[in-house]
Each structure stands twice: as structure tokens, then as C-alpha cells.
Amino acid sequence: MSSSLSVSAPRRLSRRLAALTAVLVLLAGTVLASLAVGARAIDPAEVWRALTGGPASPEAIATVVGLRLPRTVAGLLVGLCLGLAGAVIQGLTRNPLADPGILGVNAGAAFFVAIAVGVFHIMSPAAYVWFAFAGALAATGAVFLIGSWGSMGSSPARLVLAGMAFGAVLAGVTSIIRLSNRQAFNAMVAWEIGSLSNTTWPVVAGVAPLALVGCLAAAIVARPLGALALGDDLAQALGSRLAVTRLVGVLAITLTAGAATALAGPIGFVGLMAPHVARWLIGPDQPWIMALTAGLAPTVVLAADIAGRVLTPPGELPAATLTAFVGAPVLIGLARRRQARGL
């Protein structure tokens, strides 16, 4: 038996490394396509010259460096954040159908954007992106406090219920603001559709540090979440500090999902799909799931953004529309599987 285990361990490792390599190669190809594909297709060699300062046409430089490069970087950052947030919340709640939105991140961001536009008359996306981030932070913090209130302390079920209830309240208030202020409604539509089309370097540079801190927190909590999946009692017996794990996990979800929502608006299903595909490819190992998700989720976001550029010329479809189109059938399929009952 020991010999079979020793044989299976290297085989499992090689399979996981092969899957990770394939995902990274796919991500690299998607990044190149994001820089080359659009209303005007640009040859990959011309893209390379535009990026490296070679002899490229002024139009190619303006398109690649000025428009598509910040959009691609934003797509990478949004996908990375959404994927890691999804992996963390699925591990934290032990619910494989969990999504970052159940902690009220999207609802909190939308509520603060409604306040920014409807009350303070802030119309610039570069300005109200910070309201979106602050709303995500405030909503997740409030959900964590509500879910931890009382002598029973926090639990996955209480966090989920608190997030759904609090998110519903915020969504209702946001709807009231939108209906009472036509200006707010029109301004919020561009953000609420979930698109990368209006991304600029100042917004990316401002949000990126907080997003990377959230990604670091997700990496730190990866192994403790693997123990948490075994149950609270066994996790404690293995030396896991449940309160610290949950606190760092909620911090990671808040920063990553908040940054992604602030940058591109609410983009659904990415945080649900990518961890599931990773789990299907390499098995229930939380650190490996996060590593694979970190490559898969940006690939999904960039592929959706690329498809949105070319499907309805001369206009564009927002990335969130494409992810929902693919993600809804995936969610239905996952809900019908017996394995979807728990991690």
C-alpha cells in the first residue's frame, strides 16, 4: 500500500503541474489576443513592436498601448481577484456554490456608487470607483459583524445568511435612489453592466495595490482553508485557528472582490466557475485550487471581453453579459450534481 501511495503522489504532482502549465499557456495566448483583437485587428508582430518601442505605426501604438494595454491589465486584475475571492469564500463557507456576491460585496459597492452619483453628483468613473471600493469594504465588514454577533460566534451558515439579507436590504435602497433620481440611474447603468471598456491607467494604478494585498491574504489563508474543509473540530485538532482563518479570509474576499467590482462593475459567475474547474482538474487541494484559479479566472474575463468586442460590431457587449451567458448553464449543471452538496 505504501508503494502505491509513493507512486501516486508523484503522478498526482505531475498532473497538477501539467494542468497549471496548460492554464498559464492559455492565459498568455488570451493576453496576446486581448492586445491584438478588436475593432481593428493588429498583427502580433506589430503588437510586440508597439509594446517594446520598435518601429510601429502611431495608430498601432495608440491602440495597443493607450487603449488595449490598460484594458488587458484590468482584465487580468479583475479575473485574478474574482477567482481568488470565489475560491476563498467556497472554502470559508464550505459551500461549492458560493460566490463573492453572497457577502454583500456587489450590493455594497452599488449602494455607495448610488450615493456618490445621486447625492454628491459625482459622474466620473475614476471618482466613484473609490465609493464602490468603500461600499464593498463596508458591506463585507457589516456582514461579518452581523454574522459573528452573539454567543455562537461566526459560522459559514450565519455569514451566508447575513450576507444575503444585508445585500437584499442594500439592493432595495439602491433601487429607491435610482428610481428617484434619473441622473443617478443613467450614470450607474454604464458601471452596473460590468465592462472593461472605460478602464484607464489611473483607476488601475489606484486599485491595484489594495487588490494585491487581498491576493496575498488569499494566498496566506489557502492552507488553513484546506484544514477548515474537514470541519471545525478536526481543523482545530490540526492546529488551525478558526477565528483568525475566517477573519483573514473575509479580508481577502473584501479586498479582492471589492477591487474587481470597483474596476469593472459587478461581473458574475467568474468566482463560481473558475474554482470549480480548478477543483475538477486537480482535486480538493485548496492551495492548488487557488494556484490554478489564479490562471483560469483572468483567462475567462479576458476571453469574455475579447468576445464582446467582436460579436456585435461596431458596438460591444460587456464582459459580464458573456460570463453570465456561459456561467448560468454551468451553475445549473453544478447544482444538479451530487458532488455540489459540499466540498
N, C-alpha and C positions, 0 to 999 in steps of 0.2 A: 504493500500500500504506500509506503514512504517513497519507493522508487517511482510509482505512478504520479505522486504529488510533485516530486522533483522534476519529472518530465513535463507535467502540465504547466508548472509555473513559468518556465522559460517560453513555452509555446504561447501562453496567455500574454506574456510581456511582449513577445514579438508581434502578436496580433494587434495589440493595443498600439504599439509603435507604428505599425503599418497603417492603421486607421488614422492616427494622428498625422502621419506624413501625407497621406492622401488628402486629408482635410486641408492641410496647410497649402498643398499644391493647388487645390481647388480655390482656396481663398486668394492666392496670388493671381491666378487666372481671372478671377472675378474683379480684383482690383484693377488689373490691366484693362479689362473690358469696360469698367466704370470710367476710366480715363479716356478711352478711345471711342466709345459708342454714345451716340446722342443724335440731336437734330442734324448734325454734320459729323459723319464718321471720319476719324483721323487714323492714319496708318500707325501701327505700333512703333515703327522706327521714328516717325515724326513725334510721337508722344515722348519717346525717350530723349530725343534732341531738345524738345521743349522743356523737359524736366531738368536736364543736365546743362542747359545753356548752350547747346550746339546750334548749328545753322538751321533753325526752324523758322517758319513763316510767322509774322506778327499775329496773324489770325489764330494760328495753332497755339502760340504761346498764351494769348489772351484767353482762349477757350480752355486749354488744359490747366494752366497754372492759375488763372484768375477765377474760373468757374467750376471746373470739374474736380480739381485737386481738393479744395476745401470741402466740397460736397462728398468726395470719397472718404476723406479723413473723418468727417462727421458720421458717415455711414459705418465706418469701422468702429468708431467710438460708441455709437448708439447700439450697434449689434452686440459688441462686447459687453456693454453694461446690461442690456436687456437679457442676454443669455446667462450671465453670471447671476443676475438678480433672480431669474427663474430657477436656476439650479439651487441657489441658496434657500429660496422660500419653499421649494419642494422638499429639500432636506430638513428644513426647520419645522415645517408643519407635518412632515411625513405623509404628504398628500401629492401624488404624482400628477394630479390635475390642477395644481395650484399655479397661479400666475401672479406676477408682481402687483397687478392691479387690485388684488383682494386685500392688500394692506392700505388701500385708500390713496395710493400714490397718484394715480391719474386724476381721481376726483379732487384731491387737494391741490394739485397743480392747476387744474381747470378753474377751481374756485378762486384762487389767487389771481389768475390771469383775468378772470371776470371782474374782480375788484380793481385791478390795475387799469383795465380799459374802461369800465363803466363808472368808476368813482374818481380815479385820478386822471382819466383821459389820456393814458399812455398808449400810443398807437404803434410805436416802433418795436418790432420783434426783438431787437437787440436790447431793449429796455425791459420789456415784460418777461423775457426769458428768466430773469432773476426772480420775478414774482412766482413764476412756475416752479422754480427750484425751491424757493422758500415754502411754497404751498405743499410740495411733496414732503419736505422735511417736517413741517408742522403736522401734516396729517398722519404720517407714519409714527411720529413721536406720540401724538394723541392716542392713536390706536394701541400702541404698546402700553401706554399708561392705563388705558381703559381695560385692556386685556389682562394686565397684571394687578388690577385693583382687587383688594380683598385678601382674605387669609389663604385662599387657594393658590395665589400666585399665578404666573403666566403658564399657559399650556397651548399647544398648537390649535386645538379647537377654539379656545377662547380668543386667540389672536385673529383667527379667520372670521369668527362671528363679529368681533368688534370692528374689524376692517370692513366687512360687508355693510354693517349697519351704519358706521360713520361715513363711509363712502356714499351710501344712498342719501343720507342727510345733506351732505355737501353737494351732491349732484342736483338735488331738489332746489337748494338755494341758488346754485349757479343758473339753473333754468329760469328762476324768477328774475334774476338780474338780466339775463339775455332777453327775456320777453318784455321787460320794462324799459329796455334801452336798445333801440335799433342799431345805434352806432356800435355798441358793445357786441351785438350779435354779428354784424358784418365783419368786425375786426377779428373776432375769435374763430370764425369759420376757417380762415387761412391757416391758423395754428392747429385747430382741432382735427383737420383732415389727416394729419400725420405725414408730413412730407419733408424731404431734404432739399427742396428746390431753393429755399431762401436762406440757405446756410452761408454765413460769412466767417472770415478768419477771426474777427474779434469775439464773436459768440463762441466759437470752438475753443479759442485760447482761454477764454474766461471760465468755461465749464470744465475743461479737460483736467485741471489739477484735482478738483473735487471728485470727478469721476474716477481718476486713477487711484485716489485714496480709497474709494469704495471698492475698486477691484482688488486692491491689496488686502482690505479687510475680508473680502470673499475668499482670497487665497489662504489667509490665516485660519479661517474657520472651516476650511474644507475637510480636514481630517477629523476634528471634533464632530462635525455633522455626520460623518460616516459612523461614528460610535452612537450618535443620537438616534440614528435609524434603527438601532437594535432595541430601542425602548429606554425610557428614563432610568429605570432601575439598573439595567445592565450597563448603560453608559456611565452612571455614577460608579458602579463597581469597577469599571475600567479606568477610572480616574478623571472622567470628563466633568467639568464644572458647568452645569446646565445653565445657570443664570448668566454666566459670562459668555457662553456659546450663543445663547439667544440674543443677548444684548449686542454682541459683535455682528451676529447675523442680521439683526434688524438694521444696524448701522450700515452694513454693506448693501442691503436692499434699498435703504433710503437714498444713499448717495448715488448708487448706480442707476436705479430706476428713475430717481429724480433728475439726474443729469440727462439721461436719454429722453425723458419726457420734455424737459426744458429745451433741449436742442431741436427735436423733431416733432413734438406733439405726441399724443398717445398712439403708439404702434403696437397693436395687439398680436398675440399668438406666438411671437418670436421667443419670448421667455418660456413658453409652454412647449413648443416644438423642439427646439434645439437640445435641451437636456434629455428629452425622451429619445431622440435619435442617438445621442451620445450613449445613453444607457443601453439602448438596443445593440449598439456596435461593440461596446467594451464591457458591459455588465455593471452590476451595482457597486461600483467603487467611486466614492464621492470625489476624491482628488482627480482621478482620471476623467470622470464625467465633466468636471469643471474645465479641465485642460482641453478636452475635445469640444465642449460647448463654446469655449473662447474662440475657436476657429469656425465652428459651424454657424453660430448666430450672426456674425458680421457678413458671412457669405450669403445668408438668407436675406438680410437687409439690403445689401448691395445688389443682389440679383433682382429683388423686387423693385429697387429704384431704377435699375437698367431697363427692366421690362416696362416700367411705367413711362419711360422716355420714348420708347419705340412703338408701343401698341396703338396709340391714338394720336399720330402726328396731325397737325403741328403742336397740339396740346400735350399734356402729361397727365398720367394717373398717379396719385400719391402712393407712396410705398405702403402705407397702411392698408389701402384697398387691396393690393396684391397679397399681402401677408394674410389678410382676413379671408380672401378667396381661397387660398391654399390651406390656411390654418383651421377653418371651420370644419371641413371634412375630416381633417386629422383629429380634431378634438372629438368629433362624433365617433370615429373609429376607436380612439383610446378609451372613451367612456364605455364602449361595448365590450372591451376586453376584460377578462377576469383579472389579469395582472394589474389593471389600473386601480384596484382597490387599495393598494398600499405599496410602499417601496420595498 
